[in-house]
């Protein structure tokens, strides 16, 4: 499947629509001044939040990053398009016009070198950022619980290892709160596995870079 299916958000009411609503309610129309609004924002009464778009493969990643939302942190828009890896990157490129500060794709390598090459080729020359996990996102969750450095023979092995460490875990029931305490160790462990810019080794996860982006850390 190559075409992406994403949730579409309703359009915000325009100022003209708001004026019509006030007329129907018998209230005088409210004056609208772009200049006044800009001055108020420039005055620093309320700091504008950064915004990140995170496109991921499945529910596991979506549940995890949705759980990272906070009132004081950046706005996190998390979507799981119903399409393949390369098409997710294409969708991210298309969504660059949506005025996000950063756009990330969280993808599994599935131990497929050709797939990794296709993903990196699609993103090359753009500001779309890729956070691959090898063999899968489950490795990132494992790193919250232990320091794992041995290679996986196949992608499903990471999922099995995670279930051994966290009995009862399932993809559909993943919650950030269940892994929150191990976030700092996970970042440190993942960074040791792969800190460079080359193809992701087995095992590795670049999700630590995304976590630092969410926090606004420059060291990534």
C-alpha positions in Angstrom: 0.0 0.0 0.0 1.6 3.3 -1.1 -1.0 6.0 -0.7 -1.4 7.5 2.8 -4.6 7.9 4.7 -4.3 10.7 7.3 -6.8 12.2 9.6 -8.0 15.6 8.3 -8.7 18.3 10.8 -11.7 20.7 10.4 -10.9 24.2 9.2 -10.8 26.9 11.8 -13.6 29.6 11.6 -12.4 32.6 9.7 -12.8 36.1 11.0 -15.5 36.8 8.4 -17.5 33.8 9.7 -17.2 35.1 13.2 -18.4 38.5 12.2 -21.5 37.0 10.5 -22.2 35.0 13.7 -22.1 38.2 15.8 -24.5 39.9 13.4 -27.0 37.0 13.6 -26.9 37.2 17.4 -27.7 40.9 17.3 -24.3 42.0 18.6 -22.2 44.6 16.8 -19.4 43.2 14.8 -16.0 43.2 16.6 -13.2 45.1 15.0 -10.4 42.9 13.8 -6.9 44.3 13.5 -4.0 42.2 12.4 -1.6 44.8 13.6 -3.0 44.8 17.1 -2.9 41.0 17.3 0.7 41.0 16.2 1.7 43.7 18.7 0.1 41.7 21.5 2.1 38.6 20.4 5.3 40.6 20.1 4.8 41.9 23.6 5.6 38.5 24.9 2.4 38.0 27.0 2.3 34.4 25.9 5.2 32.5 24.4 4.4 30.7 21.2 4.9 26.9 21.4 7.0 25.0 19.0 5.3 22.4 16.9 6.4 19.0 15.7 4.8 16.6 13.3 5.6 13.0 14.0 4.6 10.4 11.4 5.0 6.8 12.5 4.3 3.3 11.2 1.9 1.9 13.8 -0.1 2.2 16.9 2.8 1.4 19.2 4.7 4.5 18.3 1.6 6.7 18.1 0.5 5.8 21.6 4.0 6.4 22.9 4.5 9.9 21.5 0.9 11.0 22.1 1.7 10.2 25.8 4.7 12.7 25.7 2.4 15.7 25.2 2.5 18.2 28.0 0.9 21.6 28.5 4.2 23.4 28.6 6.1 21.4 25.9 5.8 21.7 22.2 2.7 20.9 20.3 3.0 17.3 19.1 0.9 16.2 16.1 1.2 12.4 15.9 -0.2 10.5 12.9 0.2 6.9 11.8 -0.5 6.9 8.0 -1.8 3.7 6.5 1.0 3.3 4.0 4.6 1.9 3.6 7.8 3.4 4.8 8.8 5.3 1.7 5.2 6.7 1.3 5.4 7.9 4.9 8.5 10.0 4.0 6.7 11.3 0.9 3.7 12.3 3.1 6.1 14.1 5.5 7.6 16.0 2.5 4.1 17.0 1.4 3.2 18.2 4.9 6.2 20.6 5.2 4.0 23.4 4.0 1.9 23.0 7.1 4.3 25.3 9.0 5.7 22.8 11.6 9.0 23.6 13.2 10.2 20.1 12.7 8.8 17.0 10.9 10.0 13.5 11.9 9.4 10.0 10.6 9.7 7.2 13.1 10.4 4.0 11.1 11.5 0.4 11.5 14.4 -0.9 9.4 13.1 -4.5 9.7 16.8 -5.5 9.1 16.3 -4.7 5.4 19.3 -2.7 3.9 17.5 -2.0 0.7 14.5 -0.5 2.6 16.8 1.6 4.7 18.5 2.9 1.5 15.1 3.8 -0.1 14.0 5.7 3.0 17.2 7.7 3.3 17.1 8.4 -0.5 13.6 9.7 -0.3 14.5 12.0 2.6 17.8 13.2 1.2 18.0 16.9 0.4 14.9 17.8 2.5 14.4 18.9 6.1 12.4 15.8 7.0 14.1 14.0 9.8 14.3 10.2 10.1 14.4 8.4 13.4 14.9 4.7 12.4 15.0 1.8 14.8 16.8 -1.4 14.0 15.1 -3.8 13.8 12.0 -2.1 15.2 10.6 0.5 17.6 10.4 -2.3 20.2 14.2 -2.0 20.5 13.7 1.6 21.7 11.3 0.4 24.4 13.7 -2.3 25.4 16.4 0.3 26.1 14.1 1.9 28.7 14.4 -1.4 30.6 17.9 -2.7 30.0 21.1 -2.0 28.0 20.8 -4.2 25.0 23.8 -4.4 22.5 23.5 -7.8 20.9 22.2 -8.0 17.2 18.8 -9.4 16.4 18.5 -12.2 13.9 15.1 -11.2 12.8 12.7 -8.3 13.5 10.2 -10.2 15.6 12.9 -11.1 18.0 12.9 -7.6 19.5 9.1 -7.9 20.2 9.6 -11.2 21.9 12.5 -9.8 24.1 10.3 -6.9 25.1 7.5 -9.2 26.2 9.9 -11.1 28.3 11.0 -7.9 30.0 7.5 -6.5 30.4 5.0 -9.3 30.7 1.6 -8.2 29.5 2.9 -5.7 27.1 1.1 -5.4 23.7 1.5 -3.1 20.7 -2.1 -1.7 21.1 -1.7 -1.0 24.8 1.6 0.8 24.8 1.7 3.8 27.1 4.5 6.3 27.5 3.7 6.4 31.3 4.7 2.7 31.5 8.2 3.5 30.2 8.7 7.1 31.4 11.0 6.3 34.3 13.5 4.7 31.8 13.6 7.5 29.3 16.9 9.0 30.4 18.7 5.6 30.4 17.1 4.8 27.0 18.5 8.0 25.5 22.0 7.3 26.8 22.0 3.7 25.7 20.6 4.5 22.3 23.2 7.2 21.8 26.0 4.8 22.5 24.6 2.3 20.0 24.6 4.9 17.2 25.6 8.5 17.5 26.8 9.0 13.9 25.0 9.9 10.7 25.5 6.6 8.8 23.1 3.8 8.1 21.6 2.4 11.4 23.4 -0.6 12.7 21.7 -3.7 14.3 20.7 -2.9 17.0 20.1 0.8 17.2 17.5 3.5 17.5 17.7 7.2 16.6 14.5 8.0 18.6 16.8 9.6 21.2 17.3 12.4 18.7 13.6 13.0 18.5 13.2 13.0 22.2 15.9 15.7 22.5 14.1 17.6 19.7 10.8 17.5 21.7 12.7 18.8 24.7 14.4 21.5 22.7 17.9 20.2 23.4 20.6 21.5 21.1 22.9 18.4 21.7 21.5 16.1 19.1 
